Every structure is written in C-alpha cells, then in structure tokens.
Amino acid sequence: MIVRADPTLFARRTAIIVAVAIVAGIGVVLGCASEASARRGAARIGQVQNGRASYYGKEFEWRRTASGERYDPNGLTAAHKTLPFGTRVRVTRRPDGPSVILKVNDRCGCTHGRIIDVSRAAAHKLDMIKVGVVKVRLEVVP
C-alpha cells in the first residue's frame, strides 16, 4: 500500500513556513534599523563634546553631502560622525574664542581627536582658516 501526501496539506505548511520567515525577516530588519538609530542617537539639547575641528577643503564645494544637500562653502553647516541631520550645534573655539551655530548636514570620518568638520564660512567665523585645526567645544542647541 502506498501512502500519498495530501497536496493541500503540503501547500498549507509551506505557506506557514514562508509567512514565519517573512515576519522574522521584518523583525530582523526593524531591529537592525533601531539599533543603528540608537547608535547614532538622538541629539539631546545641552549635550556637549570637546575635541578638535577642521574645515572642508575647496574640493568639496557644491558636492552632495550625506544628507543629499549640496555643500555650500558660504553656508553655516557641519559634518559630524553621529548627530542626526538637522541638529543645530554651537561650536566654540577653545578656550575663549568665537562661536557659531551650525546645522549638521553631513557625516565625517573624524579621526585624530576631530569631532566635527565645519564649512569655510564657519571656519572664518571661528578664526581657524590659517591654522586649519583648532580645539573646540560643541554643544547641541534648540
């Protein structure tokens, strides 16, 4: 006697397995997205960082930033490794130098103690054009 599998039962089991796999896949994707968001972190008003700042070179003028905007050397913008795009930060040259409020619209691969890259206009306001890299205090502002 030969026992044959019910084709509708096989189809139902396959559909259930596929549905479970899709739901699990969505969970993994959403989990990874929220983990990346958590790493990047929401900007907290008053959050402070101390480090060094550099400014964008001429070769970046009018290129697209990570946010999709074009880099305008006359704009008051900055690149930061983790702060969300649109975050406003007050950058103050240390110890008692000038300060400027900038909008984060790009990402930087900041290394060697650098925490932010600023636009050329911001570099002028911070009086850092001649030296290139300066110590700064960065504070998230509303």
C-alpha positions as CSV (number, residue, x, y, z in Angstrom):
1,M,0.0,0.0,0.0
2,I,1.4,3.4,-1.0
3,V,0.6,6.4,1.2
4,R,0.4,9.7,-0.7
5,A,0.8,13.1,1.0
6,D,-2.1,15.4,0.8
7,P,-1.0,18.2,-1.6
8,T,-3.2,20.8,0.1
9,L,-1.6,20.0,3.5
10,F,1.9,20.4,1.9
11,A,0.8,23.8,0.4
12,R,-0.5,25.0,3.8
13,R,2.7,24.0,5.6
14,T,4.8,25.7,3.0
15,A,2.7,28.9,3.3
16,I,3.0,28.9,7.1
17,I,6.8,28.5,6.9
18,V,7.1,31.3,4.3
19,A,4.9,33.6,6.4
20,V,7.0,32.9,9.5
21,A,10.2,33.6,7.6
22,I,8.9,36.9,6.3
23,V,7.8,38.0,9.8
24,A,11.1,37.0,11.2
25,G,13.0,38.8,8.4
26,I,10.9,42.0,9.0
27,G,11.8,41.8,12.7
28,V,15.5,41.5,12.0
29,V,15.4,44.5,9.6
30,L,13.5,46.6,12.1
31,G,15.8,45.5,14.9
32,C,18.9,46.5,12.9
33,A,17.3,49.8,11.9
34,S,16.5,50.7,15.5
35,E,20.0,49.5,16.7
36,A,21.6,51.8,14.1
37,S,19.3,54.7,15.2
38,A,20.3,54.0,18.8
39,R,24.0,54.1,18.0
40,R,23.6,57.3,16.1
41,G,21.4,58.6,18.9
42,A,19.0,61.4,19.2
43,A,20.6,64.7,19.9
44,R,19.9,65.9,23.4
45,I,19.7,69.7,24.0
46,G,22.7,70.7,26.0
47,Q,24.8,67.6,25.0
48,V,28.5,68.7,25.0
49,Q,31.6,67.3,23.3
50,N,35.1,68.6,23.4
51,G,37.6,67.9,20.7
52,R,39.1,69.4,17.5
53,A,37.5,70.9,14.4
54,S,38.7,71.1,10.9
55,Y,37.1,72.6,7.8
56,Y,36.1,71.4,4.4
57,G,38.6,71.9,1.6
58,K,37.7,73.5,-1.8
59,E,37.5,70.2,-3.5
60,F,34.2,69.5,-1.7
61,E,32.4,72.7,-2.8
62,W,29.0,72.0,-4.3
63,R,29.3,68.2,-3.9
64,R,26.4,66.3,-2.4
65,T,26.6,65.8,1.3
66,A,25.4,62.6,3.1
67,S,22.0,64.3,3.7
68,G,21.6,65.0,0.0
69,E,22.2,68.7,0.2
70,R,25.0,70.3,-1.7
71,Y,27.9,71.6,0.3
72,D,27.8,75.4,0.2
73,P,31.1,76.9,1.4
74,N,29.2,80.1,2.4
75,G,26.6,78.2,4.5
76,L,26.8,77.6,8.2
77,T,26.9,73.8,8.1
78,A,28.9,71.0,9.5
79,A,29.7,67.3,9.3
80,H,29.5,65.1,12.4
81,K,30.0,61.4,12.9
82,T,26.8,60.6,14.8
83,L,24.5,63.6,15.3
84,P,21.3,63.4,13.3
85,F,21.0,65.6,10.2
86,G,19.3,68.9,11.0
87,T,20.8,69.0,14.5
88,R,21.9,72.6,15.5
89,V,25.2,72.9,17.3
90,R,27.1,75.8,18.9
91,V,30.8,75.4,18.1
92,T,33.1,77.5,20.3
93,R,36.8,77.8,19.7
94,R,38.5,77.0,23.0
95,P,39.5,78.3,25.4
96,D,37.6,81.6,25.0
97,G,37.3,82.1,21.2
98,P,34.4,83.0,19.0
99,S,31.4,80.7,18.5
100,V,29.0,79.9,15.7
101,I,25.8,78.0,15.4
102,L,25.8,75.4,12.6
103,K,23.4,72.8,11.1
104,V,24.6,69.2,10.8
105,N,24.0,68.1,7.2
106,D,26.9,65.7,6.5
107,R,28.9,62.8,8.0
108,C,32.6,62.9,8.7
109,G,35.1,60.2,9.3
110,C,36.6,62.3,12.0
111,T,39.9,60.9,13.3
112,H,42.8,62.1,15.5
113,G,40.6,63.8,18.0
114,R,38.5,65.6,15.5
115,I,34.8,65.7,16.3
116,I,33.4,68.0,13.6
117,D,34.2,69.4,10.1
118,V,32.8,72.9,9.5
119,S,32.1,74.9,6.4
120,R,34.5,77.5,5.1
121,A,32.2,80.3,6.3
122,A,32.1,78.8,9.8
123,A,35.9,78.4,9.7
124,H,36.2,82.2,9.1
125,K,33.9,82.9,12.0
126,L,35.9,80.6,14.2
127,D,39.1,82.3,13.0
128,M,40.7,79.0,12.0
129,I,41.5,79.4,8.3
130,K,45.2,79.9,8.8
131,V,45.7,77.1,11.3
132,G,43.3,74.5,9.8
133,V,42.5,72.5,13.0
134,V,41.5,74.0,16.4
135,K,40.3,72.9,19.7
136,V,36.5,73.4,20.1
137,R,33.6,72.8,22.4
138,L,30.4,71.6,20.7
139,E,27.0,72.0,22.3
140,V,23.7,70.8,20.9
141,V,21.2,73.7,20.9
142,P,17.5,74.0,20.1
